[in-house]
Structures are given as C-alpha cells and as structure tokens.
Amino acid sequence: MHYFRRLPGLALLLLGLFTLPGVARAQELYTYTAGVLGGVGGSFDVSPGNDYGNRDLQLNLGVITEPHTLVSLRAGKLSLDRKGLFGTLSNADLTYATLAGEYRMQQSYYDSGVFLGFGGYRLRGDRGGRDRGQTSIGLTAGATAEFRVNRFLGVLLELSGHYVNLDEAKVYGMLQGGLSVRF
C-alpha cells in the first residue's frame, strides 16, 4: 500500500530527470553581458552640421531574460562638433541612456540581433557664448552582430537609429563596434 502512495512522487522525479538535459540545453551559457563600443554617428536632419562622421562612445549592459532574449541598457555620448556647428549650437554633444528588448538569433559563428526600446536624451552645446541644453525622451531601434572569440569574449557590431523630439534635430544614427564580455 505504501508503494502506491510514493508512485506519483517517483514518477515526477523520473520525469524531471529525463527532461533536465533539454531544459539545460535551452538556456544560455551566460546571464549577463557587457560591452564597450566606439564608432561614428550624427544626423542629416540638421543644417548646418548634417554629418554622420562624429565620434561616439557607448557602454552596453544586458541581462538574459529568456533564451535568445535580452534586456539591454545602453549609455553613451555622441560628439556633434565635427563640422563646427550643429544647427545653432557649437561644441554640441548628445548624451543618452536607452533601455531596449533585444532578440538574438544564433548563427554558425556569430549571433545576430534586433532591438527596440526607449530612452532619455540630452542635447547640449553653446549658443552665443552661453551653455544651452534640451532633454527629451525618444525611441531607439537597431541591429547587432556579435562574433564570438571564445566562450566569454566577442566582437560586437551595432547599427542604431534614434528618434528624439529635440529642437535642433530629431533623427540620429550610429554605427559602432567594440568588445563584449559574457558572464
């Protein structure tokens, strides 16, 4: 009689043991990712200063939420002073922090991904010898490609677009590359 009371528990234990390898295989081999990227960017909807050759530096921090799915924080600074003036501003720069959901597809030797999110943006510069700035929220979308060097290190490429309701320019784009670490 005691044998029949233990049968459901034993059946669940065996089922769990047989499905464990499938669950472990479906999960990522890492939980967090961090990256440092540099590149170029700018805006073509501003005059003067429409140029995509401005320097950019960005930090990426991500956490795995599901297999092939990340939530990523991107923070960076885009210098907009390559042509001297950016609209009515001189010595202009755009600082930003975005939060995006990212879906990655695993290829044979790299991971490709797409992301969509929102963020906070601050455009700052000088106008008439006085420091001027404007802050707004905006949207971001882009694509990534990560080429794995080994299990923990990769080369990350990223193309992103940003729409922000700022007076000087509303559409920005960036192309970046750098290193990423998985842990």
Phi and psi in degrees as GROMACS dihedral restraints (atoms count N, CA, C in turn):
[ dihedral_restraints ]
;  ai    aj    ak    al  type     phi  dphi    fc
    3     4     5     6     1   -64.4    20    10
    4     5     6     7     1   -28.1    20    10
    6     7     8     9     1   -62.4    20    10
    7     8     9    10     1   -41.2    20    10
    9    10    11    12     1   -71.7    20    10
   10    11    12    13     1   -26.8    20    10
   12    13    14    15     1   -71.9    20    10
   13    14    15    16     1   -31.3    20    10
   15    16    17    18     1   -87.0    20    10
   16    17    18    19     1   -12.5    20    10
   18    19    20    21     1   -60.0    20    10
   19    20    21    22     1   -46.1    20    10
   21    22    23    24     1   -61.6    20    10
   22    23    24    25     1   -40.5    20    10
   24    25    26    27     1   -65.9    20    10
   25    26    27    28     1   -40.4    20    10
   27    28    29    30     1   -66.1    20    10
   28    29    30    31     1   -39.7    20    10
   30    31    32    33     1   -64.2    20    10
   31    32    33    34     1   -42.0    20    10
   33    34    35    36     1   -64.8    20    10
   34    35    36    37     1   -40.3    20    10
   36    37    38    39     1   -61.7    20    10
   37    38    39    40     1   -46.2    20    10
   39    40    41    42     1   -64.9    20    10
   40    41    42    43     1   -41.1    20    10
   42    43    44    45     1   -61.4    20    10
   43    44    45    46     1   -42.5    20    10
   45    46    47    48     1   -63.3    20    10
   46    47    48    49     1   -40.4    20    10
   48    49    50    51     1   -66.5    20    10
   49    50    51    52     1   -37.2    20    10
   51    52    53    54     1   -74.7    20    10
   52    53    54    55     1   -28.8    20    10
   54    55    56    57     1   -91.5    20    10
   55    56    57    58     1   -10.8    20    10
   57    58    59    60     1   -58.6    20    10
   58    59    60    61     1   -45.8    20    10
   60    61    62    63     1   -59.7    20    10
   61    62    63    64     1   -37.4    20    10
   63    64    65    66     1   -65.9    20    10
   64    65    66    67     1   -39.7    20    10
   66    67    68    69     1   -67.1    20    10
   67    68    69    70     1   -45.0    20    10
   69    70    71    72     1   -63.6    20    10
   70    71    72    73     1   -37.5    20    10
   72    73    74    75     1   -69.6    20    10
   73    74    75    76     1   -29.7    20    10
   75    76    77    78     1   -76.5    20    10
   76    77    78    79     1   -18.1    20    10
   78    79    80    81     1   -87.9    20    10
   79    80    81    82     1   156.1    20    10
   81    82    83    84     1   -72.8    20    10
   82    83    84    85     1   160.6    20    10
   84    85    86    87     1   -86.4    20    10
   85    86    87    88     1     3.2    20    10
   87    88    89    90     1  -144.1    20    10
   88    89    90    91     1   163.8    20    10
   90    91    92    93     1  -112.9    20    10
   91    92    93    94     1   -36.7    20    10
   93    94    95    96     1  -122.2    20    10
   94    95    96    97     1   155.2    20    10
   96    97    98    99     1  -139.5    20    10
   97    98    99   100     1   144.2    20    10
   99   100   101   102     1  -137.4    20    10
  100   101   102   103     1   143.9    20    10
  102   103   104   105     1  -147.1    20    10
  103   104   105   106     1   150.8    20    10
  105   106   107   108     1  -122.5    20    10
  106   107   108   109     1   123.9    20    10
  108   109   110   111     1  -127.7    20    10
  109   110   111   112     1   149.8    20    10
  111   112   113   114     1  -132.4    20    10
  112   113   114   115     1   155.5    20    10
  114   115   116   117     1   179.4    20    10
  115   116   117   118     1  -153.4    20    10
  117   118   119   120     1  -128.1    20    10
  118   119   120   121     1   157.6    20    10
  120   121   122   123     1  -173.7    20    10
  121   122   123   124     1  -179.1    20    10
  123   124   125   126     1   161.5    20    10
  124   125   126   127     1  -154.4    20    10
  126   127   128   129     1  -147.5    20    10
  127   128   129   130     1   140.7    20    10
  129   130   131   132     1  -100.5    20    10
  130   131   132   133     1    -3.7    20    10
  132   133   134   135     1   -98.8    20    10
  133   134   135   136     1    32.8    20    10
  135   136   137   138     1  -132.7    20    10
  136   137   138   139     1   147.5    20    10
  138   139   140   141     1  -144.7    20    10
  139   140   141   142     1   127.6    20    10
  141   142   143   144     1   -77.8    20    10
  142   143   144   145     1   168.6    20    10
  144   145   146   147     1   109.4    20    10
  145   146   147   148     1     6.7    20    10
  147   148   149   150     1   -72.4    20    10
  148   149   150   151     1   107.9    20    10
  150   151   152   153     1  -162.8    20    10
  151   152   153   154     1   141.2    20    10
  153   154   155   156     1  -106.5    20    10
  154   155   156   157     1    20.9    20    10
  156   157   158   159     1  -100.7    20    10
  157   158   159   160     1    13.6    20    10
  159   160   161   162     1   -77.9    20    10
  160   161   162   163     1   148.6    20    10
  162   163   164   165     1   -75.7    20    10
  163   164   165   166     1   145.0    20    10
  165   166   167   168     1  -139.4    20    10
  166   167   168   169     1   144.6    20    10
  168   169   170   171     1  -133.9    20    10
  169   170   171   172     1   134.4    20    10
  171   172   173   174     1  -141.9    20    10
  172   173   174   175     1   145.5    20    10
  174   175   176   177     1  -115.3    20    10
  175   176   177   178     1   129.6    20    10
  177   178   179   180     1  -112.4    20    10
  178   179   180   181     1   134.6    20    10
  180   181   182   183     1  -131.6    20    10
  181   182   183   184     1   127.1    20    10
  183   184   185   186     1  -136.0    20    10
  184   185   186   187     1   156.4    20    10
  186   187   188   189     1  -134.1    20    10
  187   188   189   190     1   136.9    20    10
  189   190   191   192     1   -74.2    20    10
  190   191   192   193     1   129.0    20    10
  192   193   194   195     1  -107.5    20    10
  193   194   195   196     1   -32.6    20    10
  195   196   197   198     1  -147.5    20    10
  196   197   198   199     1   165.6    20    10
  198   199   200   201     1   -55.9    20    10
  199   200   201   202     1   129.9    20    10
  201   202   203   204     1    68.2    20    10
  202   203   204   205     1    13.8    20    10
  204   205   206   207     1  -129.6    20    10
  205   206   207   208     1   130.7    20    10
  207   208   209   210     1  -126.8    20    10
  208   209   210   211     1   156.2    20    10
  210   211   212   213     1  -112.3    20    10
  211   212   213   214     1   122.9    20    10
  213   214   215   216     1  -122.0    20    10
  214   215   216   217     1   137.4    20    10
  216   217   218   219     1  -103.5    20    10
  217   218   219   220     1   126.9    20    10
  219   220   221   222     1  -121.0    20    10
  220   221   222   223     1   127.9    20    10
  222   223   224   225     1  -129.8    20    10
  223   224   225   226     1   135.8    20    10
  225   226   227   228     1  -163.5    20    10
  226   227   228   229     1   179.7    20    10
  228   229   230   231     1  -139.9    20    10
  229   230   231   232     1   126.2    20    10
  231   232   233   234     1  -110.3    20    10
  232   233   234   235     1   115.1    20    10
  234   235   236   237     1   -78.4    20    10
  235   236   237   238     1   129.9    20    10
  237   238   239   240     1  -115.9    20    10
  238   239   240   241     1    32.8    20    10
  240   241   242   243     1  -109.8    20    10
  241   242   243   244     1    14.3    20    10
  243   244   245   246     1   -62.1    20    10
  244   245   246   247     1   -40.3    20    10
  246   247   248   249     1   -94.8    20    10
  247   248   249   250     1     9.1    20    10
  249   250   251   252     1    91.7    20    10
  250   251   252   253     1   -62.5    20    10
  252   253   254   255     1  -110.5    20    10
  253   254   255   256     1   142.7    20    10
  255   256   257   258     1  -122.4    20    10
  256   257   258   259     1    94.6    20    10
  258   259   260   261     1    66.8    20    10
  259   260   261   262     1  -120.2    20    10
  261   262   263   264     1   -98.0    20    10
  262   263   264   265     1     5.1    20    10
  264   265   266   267     1  -105.6    20    10
  265   266   267   268     1   144.3    20    10
  267   268   269   270     1  -112.3    20    10
  268   269   270   271     1   158.1    20    10
  270   271   272   273     1    51.2    20    10
  271   272   273   274     1    43.4    20    10
  273   274   275   276     1   -83.9    20    10
  274   275   276   277     1   151.0    20    10
  276   277   278   279     1  -151.0    20    10
  277   278   279   280     1   156.2    20    10
  279   280   281   282     1  -119.0    20    10
  280   281   282   283     1   119.0    20    10
  282   283   284   285     1  -105.3    20    10
  283   284   285   286     1   146.9    20    10
  285   286   287   288     1  -151.9    20    10
  286   287   288   289     1   156.8    20    10
  288   289   290   291     1  -143.3    20    10
  289   290   291   292     1   122.5    20    10
  291   292   293   294     1  -124.3    20    10
  292   293   294   295     1   153.0    20    10
  294   295   296   297     1  -123.5    20    10
  295   296   297   298     1   123.4    20    10
  297   298   299   300     1  -139.0    20    10
  298   299   300   301     1   148.9    20    10
  300   301   302   303     1   -88.7    20    10
  301   302   303   304     1   135.6    20    10
  303   304   305   306     1  -129.2    20    10
  304   305   306   307     1   132.6    20    10
  306   307   308   309     1  -112.5    20    10
  307   308   309   310     1   126.8    20    10
  309   310   311   312     1  -114.6    20    10
  310   311   312   313     1   141.0    20    10
  312   313   314   315     1  -113.4    20    10
  313   314   315   316     1   129.5    20    10
  315   316   317   318     1   -85.9    20    10
  316   317   318   319     1   123.3    20    10
  318   319   320   321     1  -103.0    20    10
  319   320   321   322     1  -173.7    20    10
  321   322   323   324     1   -64.9    20    10
  322   323   324   325     1   -44.9    20    10
  324   325   326   327     1  -127.5    20    10
  325   326   327   328     1     9.0    20    10
  327   328   329   330     1  -154.5    20    10
  328   329   330   331     1   166.3    20    10
  330   331   332   333     1  -111.9    20    10
  331   332   333   334     1   128.3    20    10
  333   334   335   336     1  -104.8    20    10
  334   335   336   337     1   149.6    20    10
  336   337   338   339     1  -149.6    20    10
  337   338   339   340     1   161.8    20    10
  339   340   341   342     1  -130.6    20    10
  340   341   342   343     1   147.4    20    10
  342   343   344   345     1  -139.2    20    10
  343   344   345   346     1   156.3    20    10
  345   346   347   348     1  -147.2    20    10
  346   347   348   349     1   134.2    20    10
  348   349   350   351     1  -167.2    20    10
  349   350   351   352     1  -166.0    20    10
  351   352   353   354     1  -136.9    20    10
  352   353   354   355     1   168.0    20    10
  354   355   356   357     1  -169.8    20    10
  355   356   357   358     1   179.4    20    10
  357   358   359   360     1  -109.6    20    10
  358   359   360   361     1   138.0    20    10
  360   361   362   363     1  -131.1    20    10
  361   362   363   364     1   143.0    20    10
  363   364   365   366     1  -133.9    20    10
  364   365   366   367     1   117.4    20    10
  366   367   368   369     1   -98.3    20    10
  367   368   369   370     1   126.7    20    10
  369   370   371   372     1  -132.4    20    10
  370   371   372   373     1   146.1    20    10
  372   373   374   375     1  -174.9    20    10
  373   374   375   376     1  -179.2    20    10
  375   376   377   378     1  -103.2    20    10
  376   377   378   379     1   138.3    20    10
  378   379   380   381     1  -136.7    20    10
  379   380   381   382     1   113.7    20    10
  381   382   383   384     1    64.6    20    10
  382   383   384   385     1    34.0    20    10
  384   385   386   387     1    80.1    20    10
  385   386   387   388     1     2.7    20    10
  387   388   389   390     1  -116.5    20    10
  388   389   390   391     1   143.8    20    10
  390   391   392   393     1   -74.1    20    10
  391   392   393   394     1   125.6    20    10
  393   394   395   396     1  -123.6    20    10
  394   395   396   397     1   146.7    20    10
  396   397   398   399     1  -152.3    20    10
  397   398   399   400     1   155.4    20    10
  399   400   401   402     1  -143.6    20    10
  400   401   402   403     1   138.4    20    10
  402   403   404   405     1  -119.9    20    10
  403   404   405   406     1   141.5    20    10
  405   406   407   408     1  -156.4    20    10
  406   407   408   409     1   162.4    20    10
  408   409   410   411     1   -93.5    20    10
  409   410   411   412     1   159.2    20    10
  411   412   413   414     1  -157.7    20    10
  412   413   414   415     1  -178.9    20    10
  414   415   416   417     1  -115.2    20    10
  415   416   417   418     1   150.2    20    10
  417   418   419   420     1  -135.8    20    10
  418   419   420   421     1   147.3    20    10
  420   421   422   423     1  -149.4    20    10
  421   422   423   424     1   151.6    20    10
  423   424   425   426     1  -175.8    20    10
  424   425   426   427     1  -173.5    20    10
  426   427   428   429     1  -134.5    20    10
  427   428   429   430     1   147.0    20    10
  429   430   431   432     1  -128.7    20    10
  430   431   432   433     1   157.3    20    10
  432   433   434   435     1  -142.4    20    10
  433   434   435   436     1   123.3    20    10
  435   436   437   438     1  -117.4    20    10
  436   437   438   439     1   119.1    20    10
  438   439   440   441     1   -98.1    20    10
  439   440   441   442     1   116.3    20    10
  441   442   443   444     1   -75.8    20    10
  442   443   444   445     1   126.5    20    10
  444   445   446   447     1   -84.9    20    10
  445   446   447   448     1   -46.3    20    10
  447   448   449   450     1  -149.2    20    10
  448   449   450   451     1  -165.0    20    10
  450   451   452   453     1   -63.1    20    10
  451   452   453   454     1   -28.7    20    10
  453   454   455   456     1  -112.4    20    10
  454   455   456   457     1   -17.1    20    10
  456   457   458   459     1  -120.6    20    10
  457   458   459   460     1   142.3    20    10
  459   460   461   462     1  -148.4    20    10
  460   461   462   463     1   162.4    20    10
  462   463   464   465     1  -102.3    20    10
  463   464   465   466     1   122.4    20    10
  465   466   467   468     1  -110.6    20    10
  466   467   468   469     1   129.2    20    10
  468   469   470   471     1  -115.2    20    10
  469   470   471   472     1   141.5    20    10
  471   472   473   474     1  -144.3    20    10
  472   473   474   475     1   134.7    20    10
  474   475   476   477     1  -119.7    20    10
  475   476   477   478     1   123.2    20    10
  477   478   479   480     1  -134.3    20    10
  478   479   480   481     1   150.2    20    10
  480   481   482   483     1  -122.5    20    10
  481   482   483   484     1   147.4    20    10
  483   484   485   486     1  -135.9    20    10
  484   485   486   487     1   133.4    20    10
  486   487   488   489     1  -115.6    20    10
  487   488   489   490     1   119.9    20    10
  489   490   491   492     1  -135.2    20    10
  490   491   492   493     1   136.1    20    10
  492   493   494   495     1   -84.3    20    10
  493   494   495   496     1    75.5    20    10
  495   496   497   498     1  -112.4    20    10
  496   497   498   499     1   154.0    20    10
  498   499   500   501     1   -66.0    20    10
  499   500   501   502     1   -41.7    20    10
  501   502   503   504     1   -73.6    20    10
  502   503   504   505     1   -46.1    20    10
  504   505   506   507     1  -155.0    20    10
  505   506   507   508     1   149.9    20    10
  507   508   509   510     1  -111.5    20    10
  508   509   510   511     1   -25.1    20    10
  510   511   512   513     1  -116.1    20    10
  511   512   513   514     1   126.7    20    10
  513   514   515   516     1  -128.4    20    10
  514   515   516   517     1   152.0    20    10
  516   517   518   519     1  -140.0    20    10
  517   518   519   520     1   150.3    20    10
  519   520   521   522     1  -143.5    20    10
  520   521   522   523     1   143.2    20    10
  522   523   524   525     1  -125.7    20    10
  523   524   525   526     1   121.9    20    10
  525   526   527   528     1  -136.3    20    10
  526   527   528   529     1   158.8    20    10
  528   529   530   531     1  -148.3    20    10
  529   530   531   532     1   151.8    20    10
  531   532   533   534     1   178.3    20    10
  532   533   534   535     1  -161.7    20    10
  534   535   536   537     1  -105.7    20    10
  535   536   537   538     1   146.2    20    10
  537   538   539   540     1  -128.4    20    10
  538   539   540   541     1   147.5    20    10
  540   541   542   543     1  -123.4    20    10
  541   542   543   544     1   134.6    20    10
  543   544   545   546     1  -108.9    20    10
  544   545   546   547     1   135.9    20    10
